[in-house]
């Protein structure tokens, strides 16, 4: 016999899909710091931004490669002062 399962739970988002206000000021070529976890912070350069600023492609320094971050990933991206 099948259990009654709420379909609304599966449709709920885990984190908000709205970018932080400062993400909307970022532009291609900006130098940023990227905090992937409390113990891992790295620097990089914004390579591309989606039209709605919800996702960023960042070229990481030191040969770290190109990484795609989404505003709901819990990643902190901050503009570096020049």
Biopython code that builds the backbone (N, CA, C, O; Angstrom):
import numpy as np
from Bio.PDB.StructureBuilder import StructureBuilder

atoms = [
    (1, "UNK", "N", (0.836, -1.168, 0.000)),
    (1, "UNK", "CA", (0.000, 0.000, 0.000)),
    (1, "UNK", "C", (0.892, 1.247, 0.000)),
    (1, "UNK", "O", (1.857, 1.319, 0.762)),
    (2, "UNK", "N", (0.579, 2.203, -0.833)),
    (2, "UNK", "CA", (1.381, 3.427, -0.960)),
    (2, "UNK", "C", (1.067, 4.403, 0.163)),
    (2, "UNK", "O", (-0.076, 4.537, 0.598)),
    (3, "UNK", "N", (2.101, 5.073, 0.612)),
    (3, "UNK", "CA", (1.923, 6.108, 1.624)),
    (3, "UNK", "C", (1.509, 7.402, 0.962)),
    (3, "UNK", "O", (1.822, 7.656, -0.201)),
    (4, "UNK", "N", (0.804, 8.211, 1.718)),
    (4, "UNK", "CA", (0.423, 9.523, 1.215)),
    (4, "UNK", "C", (1.631, 10.450, 1.352)),
    (4, "UNK", "O", (2.117, 10.684, 2.459)),
    (5, "UNK", "N", (2.111, 10.975, 0.225)),
    (5, "UNK", "CA", (3.280, 11.821, 0.199)),
    (5, "UNK", "C", (2.874, 13.224, -0.221)),
    (5, "UNK", "O", (2.125, 13.402, -1.182)),
    (6, "UNK", "N", (3.364, 14.205, 0.493)),
    (6, "UNK", "CA", (3.076, 15.591, 0.148)),
    (6, "UNK", "C", (3.971, 16.013, -1.012)),
    (6, "UNK", "O", (5.195, 15.981, -0.891)),
    (7, "UNK", "N", (3.380, 16.404, -2.120)),
    (7, "UNK", "CA", (4.136, 16.850, -3.284)),
    (7, "UNK", "C", (4.706, 18.248, -3.080)),
    (7, "UNK", "O", (5.675, 18.614, -3.746)),
    (8, "UNK", "N", (4.136, 19.030, -2.185)),
    (8, "UNK", "CA", (4.602, 20.395, -1.967)),
    (8, "UNK", "C", (5.999, 20.438, -1.341)),
    (8, "UNK", "O", (6.748, 21.386, -1.573)),
    (9, "UNK", "N", (6.350, 19.439, -0.565)),
    (9, "UNK", "CA", (7.672, 19.396, 0.045)),
    (9, "UNK", "C", (8.738, 19.313, -1.046)),
    (9, "UNK", "O", (9.771, 19.975, -0.950)),
    (10, "UNK", "N", (8.502, 18.520, -2.063)),
    (10, "UNK", "CA", (9.467, 18.356, -3.139)),
    (10, "UNK", "C", (9.596, 19.625, -3.972)),
    (10, "UNK", "O", (10.644, 19.845, -4.578)),
    (11, "UNK", "N", (8.581, 20.454, -4.022)),
    (11, "UNK", "CA", (8.603, 21.673, -4.832)),
    (11, "UNK", "C", (9.233, 22.854, -4.107)),
    (11, "UNK", "O", (9.575, 23.852, -4.741)),
    (12, "UNK", "N", (9.391, 22.760, -2.800)),
    (12, "UNK", "CA", (9.938, 23.876, -2.031)),
    (12, "UNK", "C", (11.435, 24.033, -2.304)),
    (12, "UNK", "O", (12.162, 23.044, -2.402)),
    (13, "UNK", "N", (11.892, 25.293, -2.425)),
    (13, "UNK", "CA", (13.315, 25.536, -2.625)),
    (13, "UNK", "C", (14.040, 25.392, -1.295)),
    (13, "UNK", "O", (13.475, 25.679, -0.240)),
    (14, "UNK", "N", (15.281, 24.952, -1.346)),
    (14, "UNK", "CA", (16.069, 24.768, -0.143)),
    (14, "UNK", "C", (16.646, 26.080, 0.354)),
    (14, "UNK", "O", (16.731, 26.310, 1.560)),
    (15, "UNK", "N", (17.041, 26.935, -0.569)),
    (15, "UNK", "CA", (17.576, 28.262, -0.247)),
    (15, "UNK", "C", (16.941, 29.253, -1.207)),
    (15, "UNK", "O", (16.504, 28.877, -2.295)),
    (16, "UNK", "N", (16.889, 30.508, -0.812)),
    (16, "UNK", "CA", (16.322, 31.498, -1.728)),
    (16, "UNK", "C", (17.150, 31.601, -3.005)),
    (16, "UNK", "O", (18.378, 31.513, -2.971)),
    (17, "UNK", "N", (16.473, 31.785, -4.117)),
    (17, "UNK", "CA", (17.156, 31.913, -5.405)),
    (17, "UNK", "C", (17.258, 33.371, -5.816)),
    (17, "UNK", "O", (17.270, 33.683, -7.006)),
    (18, "UNK", "N", (17.329, 34.249, -4.857)),
    (18, "UNK", "CA", (17.476, 35.682, -5.097)),
    (18, "UNK", "C", (18.911, 36.064, -4.742)),
    (18, "UNK", "O", (19.359, 35.799, -3.627)),
    (19, "UNK", "N", (19.643, 36.690, -5.683)),
    (19, "UNK", "CA", (21.035, 37.035, -5.377)),
    (19, "UNK", "C", (21.133, 38.127, -4.322)),
    (19, "UNK", "O", (20.225, 38.945, -4.173)),
    (20, "UNK", "N", (22.240, 38.130, -3.594)),
    (20, "UNK", "CA", (22.509, 39.205, -2.643)),
    (20, "UNK", "C", (22.574, 40.520, -3.408)),
    (20, "UNK", "O", (22.944, 40.539, -4.582)),
    (21, "UNK", "N", (22.222, 41.606, -2.757)),
    (21, "UNK", "CA", (22.163, 42.911, -3.422)),
    (21, "UNK", "C", (23.483, 43.276, -4.091)),
    (21, "UNK", "O", (23.486, 43.836, -5.188)),
    (22, "UNK", "N", (24.607, 42.966, -3.442)),
    (22, "UNK", "CA", (25.894, 43.344, -4.028)),
    (22, "UNK", "C", (26.241, 42.533, -5.275)),
    (22, "UNK", "O", (27.072, 42.971, -6.071)),
    (23, "UNK", "N", (25.632, 41.374, -5.465)),
    (23, "UNK", "CA", (25.867, 40.603, -6.687)),
    (23, "UNK", "C", (25.396, 41.395, -7.902)),
    (23, "UNK", "O", (25.974, 41.276, -8.982)),
    (24, "UNK", "N", (24.363, 42.193, -7.734)),
    (24, "UNK", "CA", (23.810, 42.952, -8.866)),
    (24, "UNK", "C", (24.731, 44.079, -9.311)),
    (24, "UNK", "O", (24.540, 44.631, -10.395)),
    (25, "UNK", "N", (25.732, 44.435, -8.495)),
    (25, "UNK", "CA", (26.675, 45.482, -8.873)),
    (25, "UNK", "C", (27.932, 44.906, -9.517)),
    (25, "UNK", "O", (28.741, 45.654, -10.067)),
    (26, "UNK", "N", (28.107, 43.577, -9.454)),
    (26, "UNK", "CA", (29.293, 42.950, -10.042)),
    (26, "UNK", "C", (29.231, 42.997, -11.564)),
    (26, "UNK", "O", (28.159, 42.923, -12.164)),
    (27, "UNK", "N", (30.402, 43.122, -12.168)),
    (27, "UNK", "CA", (30.475, 43.121, -13.623)),
    (27, "UNK", "C", (31.681, 42.294, -14.069)),
    (27, "UNK", "O", (32.575, 41.996, -13.277)),
    (28, "UNK", "N", (31.685, 41.939, -15.321)),
    (28, "UNK", "CA", (32.765, 41.134, -15.877)),
    (28, "UNK", "C", (34.098, 41.850, -15.663)),
    (28, "UNK", "O", (34.221, 43.048, -15.917)),
    (29, "UNK", "N", (35.089, 41.100, -15.193)),
    (29, "UNK", "CA", (36.420, 41.645, -14.944)),
    (29, "UNK", "C", (36.666, 42.066, -13.506)),
    (29, "UNK", "O", (37.812, 42.330, -13.142)),
    (30, "UNK", "N", (35.634, 42.137, -12.676)),
    (30, "UNK", "CA", (35.805, 42.514, -11.266)),
    (30, "UNK", "C", (36.634, 41.468, -10.522)),
    (30, "UNK", "O", (36.487, 40.270, -10.760)),
    (31, "UNK", "N", (37.498, 41.922, -9.627)),
    (31, "UNK", "CA", (38.262, 41.047, -8.739)),
    (31, "UNK", "C", (37.387, 40.758, -7.522)),
    (31, "UNK", "O", (36.824, 41.676, -6.926)),
    (32, "UNK", "N", (37.274, 39.498, -7.162)),
    (32, "UNK", "CA", (36.418, 39.089, -6.051)),
    (32, "UNK", "C", (37.113, 38.072, -5.157)),
    (32, "UNK", "O", (38.052, 37.392, -5.569)),
    (33, "UNK", "N", (36.623, 37.987, -3.918)),
    (33, "UNK", "CA", (36.999, 36.872, -3.050)),
    (33, "UNK", "C", (35.808, 35.928, -3.020)),
    (33, "UNK", "O", (34.654, 36.355, -3.040)),
    (34, "UNK", "N", (36.112, 34.643, -2.973)),
    (34, "UNK", "CA", (35.077, 33.610, -3.003)),
    (34, "UNK", "C", (35.248, 32.733, -1.775)),
    (34, "UNK", "O", (36.287, 32.095, -1.608)),
    (35, "UNK", "N", (34.231, 32.695, -0.909)),
    (35, "UNK", "CA", (34.261, 31.845, 0.286)),
    (35, "UNK", "C", (33.357, 30.652, 0.006)),
    (35, "UNK", "O", (32.131, 30.746, 0.056)),
    (36, "UNK", "N", (34.005, 29.525, -0.290)),
    (36, "UNK", "CA", (33.270, 28.298, -0.593)),
    (36, "UNK", "C", (32.854, 27.563, 0.677)),
    (36, "UNK", "O", (31.855, 26.843, 0.688)),
    (37, "UNK", "N", (33.623, 27.749, 1.740)),
    (37, "UNK", "CA", (33.303, 27.179, 3.050)),
    (37, "UNK", "C", (34.021, 28.047, 4.077)),
    (37, "UNK", "O", (34.859, 28.863, 3.693)),
    (38, "UNK", "N", (33.728, 27.904, 5.357)),
    (38, "UNK", "CA", (34.398, 28.742, 6.346)),
    (38, "UNK", "C", (35.924, 28.638, 6.301)),
    (38, "UNK", "O", (36.618, 29.595, 6.644)),
    (39, "UNK", "N", (36.441, 27.506, 5.889)),
    (39, "UNK", "CA", (37.893, 27.310, 5.887)),
    (39, "UNK", "C", (38.533, 27.518, 4.518)),
    (39, "UNK", "O", (39.754, 27.418, 4.398)),
    (40, "UNK", "N", (37.742, 27.805, 3.479)),
    (40, "UNK", "CA", (38.306, 27.930, 2.140)),
    (40, "UNK", "C", (37.859, 29.220, 1.484)),
    (40, "UNK", "O", (36.712, 29.360, 1.061)),
    (41, "UNK", "N", (38.793, 30.163, 1.408)),
    (41, "UNK", "CA", (38.555, 31.442, 0.732)),
    (41, "UNK", "C", (39.628, 31.595, -0.324)),
    (41, "UNK", "O", (40.807, 31.366, -0.055)),
    (42, "UNK", "N", (39.229, 31.979, -1.521)),
    (42, "UNK", "CA", (40.174, 32.182, -2.610)),
    (42, "UNK", "C", (39.801, 33.446, -3.370)),
    (42, "UNK", "O", (38.720, 34.005, -3.185)),
    (43, "UNK", "N", (40.703, 33.881, -4.217)),
    (43, "UNK", "CA", (40.474, 35.076, -5.028)),
    (43, "UNK", "C", (40.290, 34.681, -6.476)),
    (43, "UNK", "O", (40.723, 33.614, -6.912)),
    (44, "UNK", "N", (39.634, 35.570, -7.216)),
    (44, "UNK", "CA", (39.442, 35.317, -8.633)),
    (44, "UNK", "C", (38.896, 36.534, -9.342)),
    (44, "UNK", "O", (38.812, 37.624, -8.776)),
    (45, "UNK", "N", (38.526, 36.325, -10.595)),
    (45, "UNK", "CA", (38.009, 37.396, -11.435)),
    (45, "UNK", "C", (36.699, 36.946, -12.064)),
    (45, "UNK", "O", (36.598, 35.829, -12.571)),
    (46, "UNK", "N", (35.696, 37.819, -12.030)),
    (46, "UNK", "CA", (34.400, 37.501, -12.635)),
    (46, "UNK", "C", (34.597, 37.376, -14.143)),
    (46, "UNK", "O", (35.064, 38.309, -14.796)),
    (47, "UNK", "N", (34.239, 36.223, -14.687)),
    (47, "UNK", "CA", (34.396, 35.960, -16.109)),
    (47, "UNK", "C", (33.089, 36.186, -16.861)),
    (47, "UNK", "O", (33.096, 36.690, -17.984)),
    (48, "UNK", "N", (31.960, 35.814, -16.242)),
    (48, "UNK", "CA", (30.657, 35.977, -16.883)),
    (48, "UNK", "C", (29.575, 36.029, -15.814)),
    (48, "UNK", "O", (29.736, 35.498, -14.715)),
    (49, "UNK", "N", (28.474, 36.678, -16.160)),
    (49, "UNK", "CA", (27.348, 36.843, -15.238)),
    (49, "UNK", "C", (26.063, 36.583, -16.012)),
    (49, "UNK", "O", (25.924, 37.032, -17.149)),
    (50, "UNK", "N", (25.127, 35.864, -15.409)),
    (50, "UNK", "CA", (23.838, 35.680, -16.071)),
    (50, "UNK", "C", (23.060, 36.990, -16.060)),
    (50, "UNK", "O", (23.350, 37.877, -15.257)),
    (51, "UNK", "N", (22.085, 37.115, -16.936)),
    (51, "UNK", "CA", (21.327, 38.367, -17.078)),
    (51, "UNK", "C", (20.632, 38.778, -15.792)),
    (51, "UNK", "O", (20.446, 39.970, -15.544)),
    (52, "UNK", "N", (20.244, 37.804, -14.966)),
    (52, "UNK", "CA", (19.521, 38.115, -13.725)),
    (52, "UNK", "C", (20.435, 38.137, -12.495)),
    (52, "UNK", "O", (19.963, 38.292, -11.369)),
    (53, "UNK", "N", (21.741, 37.980, -12.717)),
    (53, "UNK", "CA", (22.760, 38.016, -11.661)),
    (53, "UNK", "C", (22.595, 36.906, -10.623)),
    (53, "UNK", "O", (23.046, 37.063, -9.488)),
    (54, "UNK", "N", (21.971, 35.805, -10.978)),
    (54, "UNK", "CA", (21.825, 34.692, -10.037)),
    (54, "UNK", "C", (22.997, 33.714, -10.116)),
    (54, "UNK", "O", (23.194, 32.912, -9.204)),
    (55, "UNK", "N", (23.773, 33.773, -11.195)),
    (55, "UNK", "CA", (24.911, 32.863, -11.351)),
    (55, "UNK", "C", (26.110, 33.625, -11.915)),
    (55, "UNK", "O", (25.967, 34.517, -12.752)),
    (56, "UNK", "N", (27.295, 33.247, -11.431)),
    (56, "UNK", "CA", (28.540, 33.886, -11.848)),
    (56, "UNK", "C", (29.542, 32.812, -12.255)),
    (56, "UNK", "O", (29.640, 31.773, -11.602)),
    (57, "UNK", "N", (30.284, 33.057, -13.329)),
    (57, "UNK", "CA", (31.448, 32.260, -13.663)),
    (57, "UNK", "C", (32.640, 33.031, -13.145)),
    (57, "UNK", "O", (32.806, 34.207, -13.469)),
    (58, "UNK", "N", (33.478, 32.386, -12.343)),
    (58, "UNK", "CA", (34.647, 33.042, -11.764)),
    (58, "UNK", "C", (35.890, 32.241, -12.111)),
    (58, "UNK", "O", (35.954, 31.032, -11.889)),
    (59, "UNK", "N", (36.886, 32.945, -12.667)),
    (59, "UNK", "CA", (38.184, 32.347, -12.962)),
    (59, "UNK", "C", (39.030, 32.496, -11.702)),
    (59, "UNK", "O", (39.422, 33.604, -11.336)),
    (60, "UNK", "N", (39.308, 31.372, -11.041)),
    (60, "UNK", "CA", (40.042, 31.402, -9.784)),
    (60, "UNK", "C", (41.528, 31.621, -10.009)),
    (60, "UNK", "O", (42.092, 31.149, -10.997)),
    (61, "UNK", "N", (42.161, 32.342, -9.086)),
    (61, "UNK", "CA", (43.597, 32.603, -9.153)),
    (61, "UNK", "C", (44.390, 31.323, -8.901)),
    (61, "UNK", "O", (43.867, 30.348, -8.362)),
    (62, "UNK", "N", (45.652, 31.344, -9.299)),
    (62, "UNK", "CA", (46.558, 30.234, -9.005)),
    (62, "UNK", "C", (46.252, 28.957, -9.748)),
    (62, "UNK", "O", (46.584, 27.872, -9.271)),
    (63, "UNK", "N", (45.619, 29.061, -10.917)),
    (63, "UNK", "CA", (45.317, 27.863, -11.697)),
    (63, "UNK", "C", (44.162, 27.054, -11.141)),
    (63, "UNK", "O", (44.035, 25.864, -11.430)),
    (64, "UNK", "N", (43.309, 27.703, -10.332)),
    (64, "UNK", "CA", (42.179, 27.000, -9.724)),
    (64, "UNK", "C", (41.052, 26.663, -10.677)),
    (64, "UNK", "O", (40.124, 25.938, -10.321)),
    (65, "UNK", "N", (41.132, 27.195, -11.902)),
    (65, "UNK", "CA", (40.117, 26.891, -12.895)),
    (65, "UNK", "C", (38.956, 27.870, -12.857)),
    (65, "UNK", "O", (38.979, 28.874, -12.145)),
    (66, "UNK", "N", (37.960, 27.551, -13.630)),
    (66, "UNK", "CA", (36.761, 28.381, -13.754)),
    (66, "UNK", "C", (35.637, 27.676, -13.013)),
    (66, "UNK", "O", (35.389, 26.490, -13.231)),
    (67, "UNK", "N", (34.957, 28.406, -12.139)),
    (67, "UNK", "CA", (33.914, 27.805, -11.314)),
    (67, "UNK", "C", (32.608, 28.569, -11.509)),
    (67, "UNK", "O", (32.603, 29.795, -11.618)),
    (68, "UNK", "N", (31.511, 27.835, -11.550)),
    (68, "UNK", "CA", (30.186, 28.425, -11.645)),
    (68, "UNK", "C", (29.562, 28.430, -10.256)),
    (68, "UNK", "O", (29.457, 27.382, -9.618)),
    (69, "UNK", "N", (29.147, 29.603, -9.784)),
    (69, "UNK", "CA", (28.469, 29.688, -8.490)),
    (69, "UNK", "C", (27.080, 30.269, -8.697)),
    (69, "UNK", "O", (26.885, 31.182, -9.499)),
    (70, "UNK", "N", (26.132, 29.733, -7.972)),
    (70, "UNK", "CA", (24.744, 30.201, -8.025)),
    (70, "UNK", "C", (24.412, 30.826, -6.683)),
    (70, "UNK", "O", (24.964, 30.432, -5.656)),
    (71, "UNK", "N", (23.518, 31.794, -6.689)),
    (71, "UNK", "CA", (23.190, 32.514, -5.451)),
    (71, "UNK", "C", (22.601, 31.605, -4.381)),
    (71, "UNK", "O", (22.657, 31.946, -3.200)),
    (72, "UNK", "N", (22.045, 30.471, -4.751)),
    (72, "UNK", "CA", (21.489, 29.547, -3.759)),
    (72, "UNK", "C", (22.502, 28.517, -3.266)),
    (72, "UNK", "O", (22.152, 27.649, -2.466)),
    (73, "UNK", "N", (23.751, 28.596, -3.727)),
    (73, "UNK", "CA", (24.789, 27.643, -3.319)),
    (73, "UNK", "C", (25.332, 27.895, -1.922)),
    (73, "UNK", "O", (25.999, 27.031, -1.352)),
    (74, "UNK", "N", (25.057, 29.064, -1.366)),
    (74, "UNK", "CA", (25.602, 29.396, -0.061)),
    (74, "UNK", "C", (27.044, 29.879, -0.133)),
    (74, "UNK", "O", (27.734, 29.929, 0.885)),
    (75, "UNK", "N", (27.500, 30.232, -1.321)),
    (75, "UNK", "CA", (28.849, 30.741, -1.532)),
    (75, "UNK", "C", (28.827, 32.254, -1.355)),
    (75, "UNK", "O", (27.934, 32.931, -1.865)),
    (76, "UNK", "N", (29.812, 32.782, -0.632)),
    (76, "UNK", "CA", (29.915, 34.225, -0.457)),
    (76, "UNK", "C", (30.898, 34.779, -1.478)),
    (76, "UNK", "O", (32.039, 34.323, -1.566)),
    (77, "UNK", "N", (30.449, 35.765, -2.247)),
    (77, "UNK", "CA", (31.296, 36.426, -3.235)),
    (77, "UNK", "C", (31.329, 37.895, -2.860)),
    (77, "UNK", "O", (30.283, 38.530, -2.729)),
    (78, "UNK", "N", (32.544, 38.446, -2.685)),
    (78, "UNK", "CA", (32.687, 39.848, -2.274)),
    (78, "UNK", "C", (33.667, 40.557, -3.196)),
    (78, "UNK", "O", (34.712, 40.007, -3.543)),
    (79, "UNK", "N", (33.331, 41.769, -3.589)),
    (79, "UNK", "CA", (34.188, 42.592, -4.421)),
    (79, "UNK", "C", (35.455, 42.961, -3.655)),
    (79, "UNK", "O", (35.387, 43.365, -2.494)),
    (80, "UNK", "N", (36.609, 42.821, -4.305)),
    (80, "UNK", "CA", (37.881, 43.186, -3.699)),
    (80, "UNK", "C", (38.185, 44.645, -4.015)),
    (80, "UNK", "O", (37.996, 45.098, -5.144)),
    (81, "UNK", "N", (38.651, 45.367, -3.020)),
    (81, "UNK", "CA", (39.033, 46.767, -3.234)),
    (81, "UNK", "C", (40.296, 46.804, -4.081)),
    (81, "UNK", "O", (41.211, 46.007, -3.874)),
    (82, "UNK", "N", (40.345, 47.699, -5.005)),
    (82, "UNK", "CA", (41.488, 47.831, -5.932)),
    (82, "UNK", "C", (42.647, 48.530, -5.281)),
    (82, "UNK", "O", (43.685, 48.724, -5.914)),
]
sb = StructureBuilder()
sb.init_structure("model")
sb.init_model(0)
sb.init_chain("A")
sb.init_seg("    ")
for serial, (resi, resn, name, xyz) in enumerate(atoms, 1):
    if name == "N":
        sb.init_residue(resn, " ", resi, " ")
    sb.init_atom(name, np.array(xyz, "f"), 0.0, 1.0, " ", f" {name:<3s}", serial, name[0])
structure = sb.get_structure()
